[in-house]
Amino acid sequence: MIHAENPFADDPHSRDPVRRFRGRLSAPVTIVTAGDETDRTGLTVASLMIVEGDPGAVQLVVGPTTDLWHRVAETGRFVIHVCDESRRHVSEVFAGIRPSPGGIFADLDVSHSEWGPVIAGMADRAYCSFEDRREVGHSGVVSGVIDRVEVADLTSPLTYFRGSYHTLSP
């Protein structure tokens, strides 16, 4: 890791109280990917909500200036990958806090699906179809329908709490 702390973090005394409250909610760390073999992108996303139903649904909080915000709307599909503790470095690359010469997909085993790039070794995935997006506050909410789910024996999920990564180990 290049920095001991997040160089983009606001001074603690000037932080938005709503953002500080959100930081006290433990969140799953996921990588969301979209695109095709020639134009793909991805982003680490910890603010999301999965809703059970037929079909299931998802809402992602994504910055409206990110490549993912635009690519999901263009392609109409995306893949959510759940990170375990062994994928911390990958989540840091997709979050933009760890360099990756050659791009965010460099050194990853990636296959392509009709929903977008699939990262090998991250077996807990949801394949989603885009419904809509809207700007809310300083962020945006991407809504989708869950078309297909793959689950594995996840035992050490990576979580995000108060600005840093943690693991939940049994």
Contacts in CASP RR format, 6 or more apart in sequence:
PFRMAT RR
TARGET T0000
AUTHOR 0000-0000-0000
METHOD contacts of the structure
MODEL  1
MIHAENPFADDPHSRDPVRRFRGRLSAPVTIVTAGDETDRTGLTVASLMI
VEGDPGAVQLVVGPTTDLWHRVAETGRFVIHVCDESRRHVSEVFAGIRPS
PGGIFADLDVSHSEWGPVIAGMADRAYCSFEDRREVGHSGVVSGVIDRVE
VADLTSPLTYFRGSYHTLSP
1 92 0 8 1.000
1 97 0 8 1.000
1 98 0 8 1.000
2 97 0 8 1.000
2 98 0 8 1.000
2 99 0 8 1.000
3 97 0 8 1.000
6 97 0 8 1.000
6 163 0 8 1.000
8 97 0 8 1.000
9 163 0 8 1.000
22 47 0 8 1.000
23 161 0 8 1.000
23 162 0 8 1.000
23 163 0 8 1.000
24 161 0 8 1.000
24 162 0 8 1.000
25 161 0 8 1.000
26 159 0 8 1.000
26 160 0 8 1.000
26 161 0 8 1.000
26 166 0 8 1.000
27 46 0 8 1.000
27 47 0 8 1.000
27 48 0 8 1.000
27 159 0 8 1.000
27 160 0 8 1.000
27 161 0 8 1.000
28 46 0 8 1.000
28 48 0 8 1.000
28 82 0 8 1.000
28 83 0 8 1.000
28 157 0 8 1.000
28 158 0 8 1.000
28 159 0 8 1.000
28 160 0 8 1.000
29 44 0 8 1.000
29 46 0 8 1.000
29 82 0 8 1.000
29 83 0 8 1.000
29 91 0 8 1.000
29 157 0 8 1.000
29 158 0 8 1.000
29 159 0 8 1.000
29 160 0 8 1.000
29 165 0 8 1.000
30 44 0 8 1.000
30 45 0 8 1.000
30 46 0 8 1.000
30 48 0 8 1.000
30 80 0 8 1.000
30 81 0 8 1.000
30 82 0 8 1.000
30 83 0 8 1.000
31 42 0 8 1.000
31 43 0 8 1.000
31 44 0 8 1.000
31 45 0 8 1.000
31 80 0 8 1.000
31 81 0 8 1.000
31 83 0 8 1.000
31 87 0 8 1.000
31 90 0 8 1.000
31 91 0 8 1.000
31 94 0 8 1.000
31 119 0 8 1.000
31 122 0 8 1.000
32 42 0 8 1.000
32 43 0 8 1.000
32 45 0 8 1.000
32 60 0 8 1.000
32 62 0 8 1.000
32 68 0 8 1.000
32 72 0 8 1.000
32 78 0 8 1.000
32 79 0 8 1.000
32 80 0 8 1.000
32 81 0 8 1.000
33 40 0 8 1.000
33 41 0 8 1.000
33 42 0 8 1.000
33 78 0 8 1.000
33 79 0 8 1.000
33 81 0 8 1.000
33 116 0 8 1.000
33 117 0 8 1.000
33 118 0 8 1.000
33 119 0 8 1.000
34 40 0 8 1.000
34 41 0 8 1.000
34 42 0 8 1.000
34 68 0 8 1.000
34 71 0 8 1.000
34 72 0 8 1.000
34 75 0 8 1.000
34 76 0 8 1.000
34 77 0 8 1.000
34 78 0 8 1.000
34 79 0 8 1.000
34 116 0 8 1.000
34 117 0 8 1.000
35 41 0 8 1.000
35 71 0 8 1.000
35 74 0 8 1.000
35 75 0 8 1.000
35 77 0 8 1.000
35 116 0 8 1.000
35 117 0 8 1.000
36 75 0 8 1.000
36 112 0 8 1.000
36 116 0 8 1.000
37 112 0 8 1.000
39 71 0 8 1.000
40 71 0 8 1.000
40 105 0 8 1.000
40 110 0 8 1.000
40 116 0 8 1.000
40 117 0 8 1.000
41 67 0 8 1.000
41 68 0 8 1.000
41 71 0 8 1.000
41 104 0 8 1.000
42 67 0 8 1.000
42 68 0 8 1.000
42 71 0 8 1.000
42 94 0 8 1.000
42 104 0 8 1.000
42 117 0 8 1.000
43 62 0 8 1.000
43 66 0 8 1.000
43 67 0 8 1.000
43 68 0 8 1.000
43 94 0 8 1.000
43 95 0 8 1.000
44 83 0 8 1.000
44 91 0 8 1.000
44 92 0 8 1.000
44 94 0 8 1.000
44 95 0 8 1.000
44 96 0 8 1.000
45 60 0 8 1.000
45 61 0 8 1.000
45 62 0 8 1.000
45 68 0 8 1.000
45 80 0 8 1.000
46 160 0 8 1.000
47 60 0 8 1.000
47 61 0 8 1.000
47 139 0 8 1.000
48 58 0 8 1.000
48 59 0 8 1.000
48 60 0 8 1.000
48 61 0 8 1.000
48 80 0 8 1.000
49 58 0 8 1.000
49 59 0 8 1.000
50 56 0 8 1.000
50 57 0 8 1.000
50 58 0 8 1.000
50 126 0 8 1.000
50 146 0 8 1.000
51 57 0 8 1.000
51 58 0 8 1.000
51 59 0 8 1.000
55 145 0 8 1.000
55 146 0 8 1.000
55 147 0 8 1.000
56 145 0 8 1.000
56 146 0 8 1.000
57 131 0 8 1.000
57 143 0 8 1.000
57 144 0 8 1.000
57 145 0 8 1.000
57 146 0 8 1.000
58 80 0 8 1.000
58 126 0 8 1.000
58 128 0 8 1.000
58 143 0 8 1.000
58 144 0 8 1.000
58 145 0 8 1.000
58 146 0 8 1.000
59 141 0 8 1.000
59 142 0 8 1.000
59 143 0 8 1.000
59 144 0 8 1.000
60 80 0 8 1.000
60 141 0 8 1.000
60 142 0 8 1.000
61 139 0 8 1.000
61 140 0 8 1.000
61 141 0 8 1.000
62 68 0 8 1.000
62 69 0 8 1.000
62 72 0 8 1.000
62 133 0 8 1.000
62 139 0 8 1.000
62 140 0 8 1.000
62 141 0 8 1.000
62 142 0 8 1.000
63 69 0 8 1.000
63 139 0 8 1.000
63 140 0 8 1.000
64 133 0 8 1.000
64 135 0 8 1.000
64 139 0 8 1.000
64 140 0 8 1.000
68 78 0 8 1.000
69 133 0 8 1.000
69 140 0 8 1.000
69 142 0 8 1.000
72 78 0 8 1.000
72 130 0 8 1.000
72 133 0 8 1.000
72 142 0 8 1.000
73 130 0 8 1.000
73 133 0 8 1.000
75 116 0 8 1.000
75 130 0 8 1.000
76 129 0 8 1.000
76 130 0 8 1.000
77 114 0 8 1.000
77 115 0 8 1.000
77 116 0 8 1.000
77 127 0 8 1.000
77 128 0 8 1.000
77 129 0 8 1.000
77 130 0 8 1.000
78 115 0 8 1.000
78 116 0 8 1.000
78 128 0 8 1.000
78 130 0 8 1.000
78 142 0 8 1.000
79 113 0 8 1.000
79 115 0 8 1.000
79 116 0 8 1.000
79 117 0 8 1.000
79 118 0 8 1.000
79 125 0 8 1.000
79 126 0 8 1.000
79 127 0 8 1.000
79 128 0 8 1.000
80 125 0 8 1.000
80 126 0 8 1.000
80 128 0 8 1.000
81 118 0 8 1.000
81 119 0 8 1.000
81 122 0 8 1.000
81 124 0 8 1.000
81 125 0 8 1.000
82 122 0 8 1.000
82 124 0 8 1.000
82 125 0 8 1.000
82 154 0 8 1.000
82 157 0 8 1.000
83 90 0 8 1.000
83 91 0 8 1.000
83 122 0 8 1.000
83 157 0 8 1.000
83 158 0 8 1.000
84 122 0 8 1.000
84 124 0 8 1.000
84 154 0 8 1.000
84 155 0 8 1.000
84 156 0 8 1.000
84 157 0 8 1.000
84 158 0 8 1.000
85 156 0 8 1.000
85 157 0 8 1.000
85 158 0 8 1.000
85 167 0 8 1.000
85 169 0 8 1.000
86 156 0 8 1.000
87 122 0 8 1.000
87 158 0 8 1.000
88 158 0 8 1.000
88 165 0 8 1.000
89 98 0 8 1.000
90 108 0 8 1.000
90 119 0 8 1.000
90 122 0 8 1.000
91 158 0 8 1.000
91 165 0 8 1.000
92 98 0 8 1.000
93 99 0 8 1.000
93 100 0 8 1.000
93 104 0 8 1.000
94 104 0 8 1.000
96 104 0 8 1.000
100 106 0 8 1.000
100 107 0 8 1.000
105 117 0 8 1.000
108 119 0 8 1.000
108 120 0 8 1.000
109 119 0 8 1.000
109 120 0 8 1.000
109 121 0 8 1.000
110 117 0 8 1.000
110 118 0 8 1.000
110 119 0 8 1.000
110 120 0 8 1.000
111 117 0 8 1.000
111 118 0 8 1.000
111 120 0 8 1.000
112 118 0 8 1.000
113 127 0 8 1.000
115 127 0 8 1.000
115 128 0 8 1.000
115 129 0 8 1.000
115 147 0 8 1.000
115 148 0 8 1.000
118 125 0 8 1.000
123 150 0 8 1.000
123 151 0 8 1.000
123 152 0 8 1.000
123 154 0 8 1.000
124 150 0 8 1.000
124 151 0 8 1.000
124 152 0 8 1.000
124 154 0 8 1.000
125 149 0 8 1.000
125 150 0 8 1.000
126 146 0 8 1.000
126 148 0 8 1.000
126 149 0 8 1.000
126 150 0 8 1.000
127 146 0 8 1.000
127 147 0 8 1.000
127 148 0 8 1.000
127 149 0 8 1.000
127 150 0 8 1.000
128 144 0 8 1.000
128 145 0 8 1.000
128 146 0 8 1.000
128 147 0 8 1.000
129 144 0 8 1.000
129 145 0 8 1.000
129 147 0 8 1.000
130 142 0 8 1.000
130 143 0 8 1.000
130 144 0 8 1.000
131 143 0 8 1.000
131 144 0 8 1.000
131 145 0 8 1.000
132 142 0 8 1.000
132 143 0 8 1.000
132 144 0 8 1.000
133 140 0 8 1.000
133 141 0 8 1.000
133 142 0 8 1.000
133 143 0 8 1.000
134 140 0 8 1.000
134 141 0 8 1.000
155 169 0 8 1.000
155 170 0 8 1.000
156 167 0 8 1.000
156 168 0 8 1.000
156 169 0 8 1.000
156 170 0 8 1.000
157 167 0 8 1.000
157 168 0 8 1.000
158 165 0 8 1.000
158 166 0 8 1.000
158 167 0 8 1.000
159 165 0 8 1.000
159 166 0 8 1.000
159 167 0 8 1.000
159 168 0 8 1.000
160 166 0 8 1.000
END
